[in-house]
């Protein structure tokens, strides 16, 4: 902890609550950025951003997610499983739950019209 390196240079916002690292690849991580205010997805495009090189480059993963959207994801609203390939799950402040079974390349709706989702966990 004596030195730090900024890794969010190409992300659309420097604000975002959920961050998760790949359980088998230390260079791969996921984040869901939000605007500082309102706490919506930048550009009203819900996306999970992935790095495969320790934060050097980030890519938006939004195939299958709604656009435009006016919601965000809270701090504990993103979870990863242990499957191969990795599965990702996240819930939104508008009550939608999404999942991906291919490390975020494509997304599907698991549930809608739920109350605000504060936390998502996998087993």
C-alpha positions as CSV (number, residue, x, y, z in Angstrom):
1,X,0.0,0.0,0.0
2,X,2.9,2.4,-0.2
3,X,2.2,3.3,-3.8
4,X,-1.0,3.4,-5.9
5,X,-1.7,3.4,-9.7
6,X,-4.8,4.9,-11.2
7,X,-6.6,2.3,-13.4
8,X,-9.8,4.1,-14.5
9,X,-8.5,6.3,-17.2
10,X,-10.8,5.1,-20.1
11,X,-13.9,4.6,-17.9
12,X,-16.8,7.1,-18.7
13,X,-17.0,8.2,-15.0
14,X,-14.8,8.2,-12.0
15,X,-17.7,7.2,-9.8
16,X,-19.0,3.7,-9.5
17,X,-20.0,1.5,-6.7
18,X,-19.7,-2.2,-7.7
19,X,-16.3,-3.6,-8.5
20,X,-15.5,-7.3,-8.8
21,X,-12.4,-9.2,-9.7
22,X,-12.3,-12.5,-11.7
23,X,-11.7,-15.4,-9.3
24,X,-9.1,-17.0,-11.5
25,X,-7.5,-14.0,-13.3
26,X,-6.1,-11.2,-11.2
27,X,-5.8,-8.9,-14.3
28,X,-9.5,-9.2,-15.1
29,X,-12.1,-7.0,-13.2
30,X,-15.5,-5.6,-13.7
31,X,-17.0,-2.2,-12.7
32,X,-20.4,-0.5,-13.2
33,X,-19.8,3.2,-13.4
34,X,-22.4,5.8,-12.6
35,X,-22.6,9.6,-12.8
36,X,-22.0,11.5,-9.6
37,X,-25.4,13.0,-9.9
38,X,-27.9,11.7,-10.8
39,X,-26.6,8.2,-10.0
40,X,-27.5,6.9,-13.4
41,X,-25.4,5.1,-16.0
42,X,-23.3,7.5,-18.1
43,X,-25.0,8.3,-21.4
44,X,-28.1,6.5,-20.1
45,X,-26.5,3.3,-21.3
46,X,-26.4,0.6,-18.7
47,X,-23.1,-1.3,-19.1
48,X,-20.6,-3.4,-17.2
49,X,-17.0,-2.4,-18.0
50,X,-14.3,-5.1,-18.1
51,X,-10.6,-4.9,-18.0
52,X,-8.4,-7.9,-18.9
53,X,-5.1,-6.1,-18.4
54,X,-5.3,-4.9,-14.8
55,X,-7.0,-1.6,-15.7
56,X,-4.9,-0.5,-18.6
57,X,-7.9,-0.7,-21.0
58,X,-11.6,-1.0,-20.3
59,X,-14.4,-2.2,-22.6
60,X,-18.2,-1.6,-22.3
61,X,-20.3,-4.7,-22.2
62,X,-23.9,-3.8,-22.9
63,X,-25.2,-6.3,-25.5
64,X,-28.7,-7.3,-24.3
65,X,-29.0,-4.4,-21.7
66,X,-31.7,-1.7,-22.1
67,X,-31.0,1.7,-23.7
68,X,-31.9,4.3,-22.7
69,X,-32.0,3.6,-19.0
70,X,-32.3,5.9,-16.0
71,X,-30.9,3.7,-13.2
72,X,-27.8,2.6,-11.5
73,X,-26.3,-0.2,-9.5
74,X,-25.6,0.0,-5.8
75,X,-22.3,-1.1,-4.1
76,X,-23.3,-4.7,-3.4
77,X,-25.4,-5.1,-6.6
78,X,-22.8,-7.0,-8.6
79,X,-21.8,-10.7,-8.1
80,X,-19.7,-13.2,-9.9
81,X,-20.0,-17.0,-9.7
82,X,-17.3,-19.7,-10.0
83,X,-18.4,-21.2,-13.3
84,X,-16.3,-21.7,-16.4
85,X,-16.9,-19.4,-18.2
86,X,-17.5,-16.9,-15.5
87,X,-21.1,-15.8,-14.8
88,X,-22.0,-12.3,-13.7
89,X,-25.2,-11.0,-12.1
90,X,-26.3,-7.5,-11.2
91,X,-29.4,-5.8,-9.9
92,X,-30.5,-2.2,-10.6
93,X,-32.0,0.6,-8.5
94,X,-35.2,0.2,-10.7
95,X,-35.6,-3.4,-9.7
96,X,-34.2,-5.3,-12.7
97,X,-31.9,-8.3,-12.4
98,X,-29.5,-9.2,-15.3
99,X,-27.1,-12.1,-15.8
100,X,-24.4,-13.1,-18.2
101,X,-23.0,-16.7,-18.6
102,X,-20.1,-15.6,-20.9
103,X,-18.0,-13.3,-18.8
104,X,-20.2,-10.3,-19.7
105,X,-20.2,-10.5,-23.5
106,X,-24.0,-10.8,-23.6
107,X,-26.7,-10.0,-21.0
108,X,-30.1,-11.4,-20.3
109,X,-33.0,-10.3,-18.0
110,X,-33.5,-12.6,-15.1
111,X,-36.3,-10.5,-13.4
112,X,-38.0,-7.2,-13.7
113,X,-40.4,-5.0,-11.6
114,X,-38.7,-6.0,-8.3
115,X,-38.1,-3.4,-5.6
116,X,-34.8,-1.5,-5.6
117,X,-32.0,-4.1,-5.5
118,X,-29.5,-3.5,-2.8
119,X,-27.4,-6.7,-2.9
120,X,-26.8,-9.7,-5.3
121,X,-25.0,-12.9,-4.2
122,X,-24.2,-16.2,-5.9
123,X,-23.7,-19.6,-4.5
